[in-house]
């Protein structure tokens, strides 16, 4: 039986320093060399994920932006993209504008050139922190108008604002059946984030695509929080790390070690039989 192993990153595989540990990197690379099919599903971009996984062999396409993209690092190609329609992206922006929420808009002017657009002069403290942590990122595209912000293909909105401000928009968008709207506190900061994607952009759909694309018979996944829930629903086995939300542990096949204790790598080392 050909098995695909898929792990979440932040809070699951990565440490609190936002990197894969030397121990996990060594063990996972050894298992990959033995034939283990390892992928990941994350809210991160290709660049952000790759930086955090420095040293880890990534030989399998991965799920990015909570399912917005499926990306192949080896060929540098997007294999699957779920995009907003023109009407949808303008509606989402109108709701954010109503509550004075400036977004990062993830998309492309053409499908092969990704960009992260934001309006200059409207940066929140959270946006400024985000930009500082990603200085040098070639995707960053500062623009000066709403039209430029919404230009081209769009698959993801990211908003970083005070909680009370985001909740007002979230309480509208979360009920719209066209979208997935995730609202949470950022894993390693005090900022609150809201992420909006088209309805079909889920980790579950990304994992389903990978399973078929790679010809796998079974999927085993690992996670820690709300954006892993739908992925748990479609996997044959699902494991929550010890630091996971309690309700996610109840959905899990089992509970493994903490992210800080290399729980994913240790479980795979003990259970992979390739």
C-alpha positions as CSV (number, residue, x, y, z in Angstrom):
1,X,0.0,0.0,0.0
2,X,1.4,3.4,-1.1
3,X,1.0,5.9,1.8
4,X,1.2,9.7,1.7
5,X,2.3,11.4,4.9
6,X,1.2,15.1,5.3
7,X,2.1,17.4,8.1
8,X,1.0,20.8,9.1
9,X,4.0,23.2,9.8
10,X,3.4,25.8,12.5
11,X,2.8,24.3,15.9
12,X,3.1,20.7,14.5
13,X,6.4,20.2,12.7
14,X,8.1,23.5,13.3
15,X,9.5,24.7,16.7
16,X,8.6,28.0,18.3
17,X,11.6,29.5,16.4
18,X,9.7,28.8,13.2
19,X,12.2,26.2,11.9
20,X,12.4,22.4,11.6
21,X,14.8,21.1,14.3
22,X,18.1,19.5,13.3
23,X,16.8,16.2,14.8
24,X,13.6,16.2,12.8
25,X,15.5,17.3,9.6
26,X,18.0,14.4,9.9
27,X,15.4,11.8,10.7
28,X,12.9,12.9,8.1
29,X,15.6,13.1,5.4
30,X,16.7,9.5,6.2
31,X,13.1,8.3,6.0
32,X,12.6,10.1,2.7
33,X,15.8,8.4,1.3
34,X,14.2,5.1,2.3
35,X,11.1,5.9,0.2
36,X,8.7,7.7,2.5
37,X,6.4,10.1,0.7
38,X,6.3,13.2,2.8
39,X,4.5,16.4,2.1
40,X,3.1,19.3,4.1
41,X,-0.1,21.4,4.2
42,X,0.3,24.9,5.5
43,X,-1.1,28.4,5.5
44,X,2.4,29.6,4.5
45,X,3.6,30.6,1.0
46,X,6.2,28.5,-0.9
47,X,9.0,30.9,0.0
48,X,8.1,31.2,3.7
49,X,7.7,27.4,4.1
50,X,11.0,26.7,2.3
51,X,12.9,29.1,4.5
52,X,11.5,27.4,7.7
53,X,12.3,24.0,6.3
54,X,15.9,24.7,5.4
55,X,17.8,21.5,5.1
56,X,14.8,19.3,4.7
57,X,14.5,17.4,1.4
58,X,11.2,18.4,-0.3
59,X,10.6,15.9,-3.1
60,X,6.8,15.9,-3.1
61,X,4.4,18.6,-4.1
62,X,2.9,20.5,-1.2
63,X,-0.3,22.3,-0.1
64,X,0.1,26.0,0.5
65,X,-2.2,28.9,1.6
66,X,-4.5,26.4,3.4
67,X,-5.3,24.8,0.1
68,X,-5.2,27.8,-2.2
69,X,-2.3,26.3,-4.1
70,X,-0.6,22.9,-4.7
71,X,3.0,23.6,-5.6
72,X,5.9,21.5,-6.9
73,X,9.2,22.7,-5.6
74,X,11.3,20.6,-8.0
75,X,9.7,22.0,-11.1
76,X,8.7,25.3,-9.6
77,X,5.2,24.9,-11.0
78,X,1.7,25.5,-9.5
79,X,-0.2,22.3,-10.0
80,X,-3.6,23.5,-8.6
81,X,-4.9,27.0,-7.9
82,X,-8.3,28.0,-6.5
83,X,-9.1,31.6,-7.5
84,X,-11.7,34.2,-6.6
85,X,-13.9,35.4,-9.3
86,X,-13.8,39.1,-10.1
87,X,-17.1,39.6,-8.3
88,X,-16.0,37.7,-5.2
89,X,-12.6,39.5,-4.8
90,X,-14.3,42.9,-5.1
91,X,-17.0,41.9,-2.6
92,X,-14.4,40.7,0.0
93,X,-12.5,43.9,-0.4
94,X,-15.7,46.0,0.1
95,X,-16.4,44.3,3.4
96,X,-12.8,44.8,4.6
97,X,-12.9,48.5,3.4
98,X,-16.2,49.0,5.4
99,X,-14.3,48.2,8.6
100,X,-11.1,49.9,7.6
101,X,-9.1,46.7,7.3
102,X,-6.2,46.9,4.9
103,X,-5.4,43.4,3.5
104,X,-2.5,41.7,1.9
105,X,-3.7,40.3,-1.4
106,X,-2.1,37.2,-2.7
107,X,-2.3,36.4,-6.4
108,X,-0.5,36.9,-9.7
109,X,-0.6,39.2,-12.7
110,X,-0.1,36.0,-14.6
111,X,-0.4,32.6,-13.1
112,X,3.3,31.9,-13.0
113,X,4.4,35.1,-11.2
114,X,3.1,35.3,-7.6
115,X,2.7,38.6,-5.9
116,X,1.7,39.9,-2.4
117,X,0.1,43.3,-2.9
118,X,-0.7,45.9,-0.2
119,X,-1.6,49.6,-0.3
120,X,1.1,51.9,0.8
121,X,0.2,54.3,3.6
122,X,-2.4,52.0,5.1
123,X,-0.1,49.6,7.0
124,X,-1.2,48.5,10.5
125,X,1.4,47.6,13.2
126,X,0.8,43.9,12.3
127,X,1.4,44.6,8.6
128,X,4.6,46.5,9.4
129,X,5.8,43.5,11.5
130,X,5.0,41.1,8.6
131,X,6.9,43.3,6.1
132,X,9.9,43.5,8.4
133,X,10.0,39.8,8.8
134,X,9.8,39.3,5.1
135,X,12.1,42.1,3.9
136,X,13.7,41.1,0.7
137,X,10.8,39.0,-0.4
138,X,10.5,39.5,-4.2
139,X,6.8,38.9,-4.1
140,X,6.0,42.0,-2.1
141,X,4.2,44.5,-4.4
142,X,3.4,47.9,-2.8
143,X,0.6,49.7,-4.7
144,X,-1.1,53.0,-4.5
145,X,-4.7,52.3,-5.5
146,X,-7.6,49.8,-5.0
147,X,-7.6,48.9,-8.6
148,X,-3.9,48.0,-8.6
149,X,-4.5,46.0,-5.4
150,X,-7.2,43.8,-7.0
151,X,-5.5,43.4,-10.3
152,X,-5.0,40.0,-11.9
153,X,-5.6,36.5,-10.3
154,X,-6.3,36.4,-6.6
155,X,-6.5,33.4,-4.3
156,X,-6.0,34.6,-0.8
157,X,-6.6,37.7,1.5
158,X,-4.6,38.1,4.7
159,X,-5.5,40.7,7.3
160,X,-3.5,41.6,10.4
161,X,-5.4,44.0,12.7
162,X,-6.7,44.4,16.3
163,X,-9.1,41.6,17.3
164,X,-12.2,43.8,17.7
165,X,-11.7,45.3,14.2
166,X,-11.3,41.9,12.5
167,X,-14.2,40.3,14.3
168,X,-16.7,42.7,12.7
169,X,-15.7,41.6,9.2
170,X,-15.3,38.0,10.2
171,X,-18.9,37.9,11.5
172,X,-20.1,38.8,8.0
173,X,-17.7,36.8,5.8
174,X,-17.9,33.6,7.9
175,X,-21.5,33.1,6.9
176,X,-21.0,33.6,3.2
177,X,-21.0,30.1,1.5
178,X,-18.6,31.3,-1.2
179,X,-15.7,31.7,1.2
180,X,-13.7,30.2,4.0
181,X,-12.8,32.8,6.6
182,X,-10.3,31.8,9.3
183,X,-9.8,34.1,12.3
184,X,-7.1,33.4,14.9
185,X,-4.3,34.7,16.9
186,X,-0.9,34.4,15.1
187,X,1.1,31.4,16.4
188,X,4.2,33.3,17.5
189,X,3.0,36.9,18.0
190,X,0.2,38.8,19.7
191,X,-1.3,39.8,16.4
192,X,-4.8,38.6,15.2
193,X,-5.1,37.4,11.7
194,X,-8.0,36.8,9.3
195,X,-7.5,34.8,6.2
196,X,-10.1,34.6,3.4
197,X,-10.1,32.0,0.6
198,X,-12.5,30.6,-2.0
199,X,-14.7,27.8,-0.6
200,X,-12.8,25.1,-2.5
201,X,-9.4,26.2,-1.1
202,X,-9.1,23.8,1.8
203,X,-6.3,21.6,3.1
204,X,-8.7,18.7,2.6
205,X,-9.1,19.4,-1.2
206,X,-5.4,19.9,-1.5
207,X,-4.6,16.6,0.1
208,X,-7.2,14.8,-2.0
209,X,-5.5,16.3,-5.1
210,X,-2.1,15.1,-3.9
211,X,-3.4,11.6,-3.1
212,X,-4.7,11.2,-6.7
213,X,-1.8,13.0,-8.3
214,X,0.8,10.8,-6.6
215,X,-1.3,7.6,-6.9
216,X,-1.4,6.9,-3.2
217,X,-3.8,4.5,-1.5
218,X,-3.7,5.9,2.0
219,X,-3.1,9.3,3.7
220,X,-1.8,9.9,7.2
221,X,-1.7,13.5,8.5
222,X,-0.5,15.5,11.5
223,X,-1.9,18.8,12.8
224,X,-2.6,21.1,15.8
225,X,-5.4,23.6,15.2
226,X,-8.5,24.7,13.4
227,X,-7.1,24.9,9.9
228,X,-6.2,21.2,10.1
229,X,-9.7,20.1,10.9
230,X,-11.0,19.5,7.4
231,X,-7.7,17.7,6.5
232,X,-8.4,15.3,9.4
233,X,-11.8,14.6,7.9
234,X,-10.4,13.1,4.7
235,X,-7.3,11.3,6.0
236,X,-7.2,7.6,6.9
237,X,-5.2,8.2,10.0
238,X,-4.8,11.6,11.7
239,X,-2.6,12.5,14.6
240,X,-2.7,15.6,16.8
241,X,0.5,16.8,18.5
242,X,0.3,17.1,22.3
243,X,0.1,20.9,22.1
244,X,-3.0,20.7,19.7
245,X,-6.4,22.1,20.5
246,X,-8.3,19.7,22.7
247,X,-11.3,19.4,20.3
248,X,-8.9,18.4,17.5
249,X,-7.4,15.7,19.7
250,X,-10.9,14.2,20.0
251,X,-11.0,13.9,16.2
252,X,-7.6,12.3,16.0
253,X,-6.7,8.6,15.6
254,X,-4.1,9.3,18.3
255,X,-2.0,12.0,20.1
256,X,1.7,12.2,19.6
257,X,4.6,14.2,21.2
258,X,4.8,18.0,21.3
259,X,6.0,20.0,18.4
260,X,9.0,21.1,20.5
261,X,9.8,17.4,21.1
262,X,9.9,16.4,17.4
263,X,6.7,14.5,17.8
264,X,6.0,14.1,14.1
265,X,9.5,12.8,13.2
266,X,9.6,10.4,16.2
267,X,6.2,9.0,15.2
268,X,7.3,8.5,11.6
269,X,10.6,6.9,12.6
270,X,8.7,4.4,14.8
271,X,5.9,3.7,12.3
272,X,7.2,3.9,8.8
273,X,8.0,0.5,7.4
274,X,9.5,1.3,4.0
